[in-house]
Amino acid sequence: MKRNNHPALILVDIQKAFEDQKWGKRNNLMAEENIKELLDLWRTKDWPVVHIQHYSDNPTSLFHPSNKTFEIKDIVKPAGSEPVFTKKVNSAFIGTDLESYLRKSDIISVVITGLTTPHCISTTTRMSGNLGFKTTLLSDATAAFELRNINGKILDAETVHQVSLATLNEEFAKVMTTHELLCNIREEELR
């Protein structure tokens, strides 16, 4: 089988649940707009797009399918035959057919976007790199919320985001911006 030279765009947990105020302050409010720009390009070029949706068995969870907050945000709603894999843990590779889908499609590289940087984005990115996929993580197509450290001090969302990206860059993935990726794509097309 011929290798798929186009990376799969993976959209992780871009769900209405993350609009709830319980999460606190968030950085990078333009993440979904950047993801939408990428999604439009991928769809125009007919490149592979994969949606990941977090699922909880707890009926009171924002991620339970009986709640409207379980839904993927309208701005990036799946279209056509784009696969949607539901997961119950942080990694999009555990308990799903994501790896099998990528391997059967002969996809060797992925671009990861979505929510949230220190949780499902970080875990999915680490596993993607460990599984041998050429992984790109887009710093401005992901976002984080503020967190409390072990001493109870609140760490602002931008700090959480930047530290998470720093732990992934060049170890598990190449971290870049949406603009940088789009420029790379244009340069490749000109070759």
N, C-alpha and C positions, 0 to 999 in steps of 0.2 A: 504494500500500500504506500502511496506517495505521502510524504510528510505534509501536514497542513502548515504552510509557511505563515499563516496569519494567526496572531495570538487570540486566545479567547478572552473576551471582556467578562470579568466576573463581578457581579454586583451583589454585595453581601449585606443582608439585613437592612435594606433601605425601606423600613416599615414605619407605618404611622405611629407605632408604639413609642418611637423616639421623639415624638412631638410632645409627649407628656411632660409636665413641669417637674415631675418627681426626679428627673435626671439631673436637674440643676443647670448651670450655665454651660453653654457649648461654644466651641470655637468654630471657625471656618463655616460660616452660614451659607457660603456659596458652593459647598461640596456637591449638593444635588444638581445645581446648574452645570457644574463642570462634568458631572457624570452624564447628564442629559446630552451635553455636547458630544461626548465620546460615544454614547449610545446611538445618537443620530448618525455619526460617521460610520460606526460598525454596521448599522442596519443598511445604510446606503451602499456600502461595499460588500454586503452579504457575508460578513465575517462572523465567526461564532460568538454568541452572547449567552451567558449563563446567569440565572438569577438564583440567589440563595435566600431562603426565608426561615427565620428562627421560629420554632414551634415549642410550645409548653403544654404539658398535660394538665397543669393547674388552671382550673376554670377562672380563677381570679387574676391570672397573669395577663398583662397587656399583650402577650404573645400567644394566648390561647386562640384557636381559630374561631371560637364563638364571639370574639370581640372584634369590632371594626378596626381596632388598632393593630390587629394581626396583618392586615392588608399591606401590600407593597404600595408605596407612595405613587400617586397618579403620574408624577413627572417621569417616572422610569418604569411604569407598569409593563409587564411582559407582553409581547406581541407575537402573533403567528405561532411558529413551532419552537420558540425559545424555551429551553427546558427550565423548570423551576425545581430545585432540590430543597426539601425541608430538612432542617437539622435540629437536634435537641441539645447540642453542646456547642462550645465556641468554635471548633474547627469545622469548616464546610466539608472536610474530607472524611470525618468520622460519622458512621451511621448513614451515609448517603452513597449514591452512585456517581459522585462527581469524578473521582479518579478514574473509574471504569469508563465513564463517558468521554473524558479527555483522551484516554489511551486508545479507545476504540475509534475515536475521531482522528487519531494520530496527531493530536495537538501537543506541541512540545513547549509552548510558551504561553504565559497568561499575564493579564493586566488586572490587578486587584483594586477594587474601589468599594466604598460603603462605610458602614458603621459597626462598631466604634473602634477607633484605632488601637487602644490598649487591650481590647478583648477579642472579638471575633476576627477583626482584621489582622491583628498580630498573630493569633493562633493559626489562622488559615494561611497567612504568608509564610510562617515558619514551616508548616507542614508542606506547603507547595515547594519551597526550596529544598527541604529534606527529601522529598519524593523525586527530585531531579528535574522539575519543571523550571524553565527559564522564567523567572518571576520579576515582574515590574510592579511596584507599588506607587500609586500616585498620591503625593502628599496633600494636594489641594482637592482631591476627590475622595477624601476620608475626613473624619472629624472625631473629636473626643469631647467628653463632658468632664467637668471638674470632679476630683476624687479626694477623699480623705486619706492621708498617710497613716501609718501605724500609730502615730502620736496624736491623731485626731485633727491635725492641721489640714486645712483645705489647700489642695494644689490646684492652681487655675488650669482651665481646659487647654490652653495653648502649651503650657509646660508639659502636661500629661501627653499631649499629642506629639510634641517635639522629642521628648525622651523616648516615647514608643517608636517613632520613626528611626531615631538614632540606634536603637537596639536591633533594628532589622536591616538597615542599609549596609550593603556590601557583604553581609553575612548570610542573609536569607533571600535578599531581593535587591534590585536596583531601585532606589527611591528617586523619583523625579516629579516634576509638576506636569499638569495637563498640557500646558503650552510646550514644554520640552518634548513630550511624547508626540504631540501633533507635528512639531517641526521635524522630528526624526522620521515620522511617517512620510511627510512631504519630501524629505531628502531621499528616502528609499525609492519613492515613486519616480524621482527624477533620474535615478541611476539606470 
